[in-house]
Amino acid sequence: MAKTIWKGAISFGLVTIPIRMYTATEEKSFKFNQLHEKDGGRIKYKRTCSVCGEEVTWDEITKGYEYEKDHYVVLSEDEIERGVHSSRTIDILKFVPADEIDAIYWKNPYYLVPEQTGAKAYALFRKALADDNYVAIAKVAFRDKEHLATLRLRGDTFVLETMYWPDEIRPAEFDEVKIDDEVRPQELKMARSLIENMTDHFDPDEFHDDYREKLEEVVQAKIEGKEIAVVEETGTATVVDLMEALKASVEQTSGKPEKPAAKKKSAAKAPAKKKKAATG
């Protein structure tokens, strides 16, 4: 059973909808423990004080902000609560078209489920928002931080997705990258043909974690005492001729060979498209 991580309310004008919040995702990866190579003992990490060297329990730990090197201001939980107004509400500020939000802002998703007393208002809000491609922009404070967030529907359930603040997004400035934007019309046409051949609807069940599955196979083989087969590294191919690479890619994704390069006009023409799902 899912565990409630936060309780509060959606504040929509003068309407209040009591809700419970649940984590919407679970990141899966293959986890290793660190062991002592000599005897196989598991490595443990202890919380020790840098001044007296003693091991410290959680109830002996407080929060301090380092305002200059080795100088801290210490705040108790009570002082934090008194100094920062933190209402347990998701305050809706405005509604905006969903496609106006750059995906780089999105952080973590959470399901919002109504308490019984807010079920009717939740259903009304859901109905009002269901037919339009709008999301709510909101503010909410939990886990020692105020979050900018979006509120949208996923099926019949509202999803709160926390966002990065604008000053948390790093600018895309890379001095070492020089991009030549001069492309030939034939190359552009061929690239568009490739994109068209690889265009399909998004089906999340189509994709799976190959790396994790292969790693599980390696571990299972090791448990069973089997020898681990060596997998050759594919590496990254160097593109020598962009046009040839595009033509080969279009041929691969269309299932129909390209026309001879000698006929320049017809060579650049996109082949008849045969629908094929992208394999990721």
ABEGO torsion letter per residue (X at the ends): XBBBABBBBBBBEABBBBBBBBBABBBBBBBBBBBBAAAGBBBBBBBBBAAAGBBBBAAABBBBBBABBGBBBBBBAAAAAAABBBBBBBBBABBBBAAABBAAABBBBBBBBBBAAAAAAAAAAAAAAAABBBBBBBBBBBGGBBBBBBBBBBEABBBBBBBBBAAABBBBBBAABBBBABBBAAAAAAAAAAAAAABBBBBAAABBBAAAAAAAAAAAAAAAGBBBBBBBBAEBBBBABAAAAAAAAAAAAAGBBBBBAABAAAAABBBBBBBBBBAX
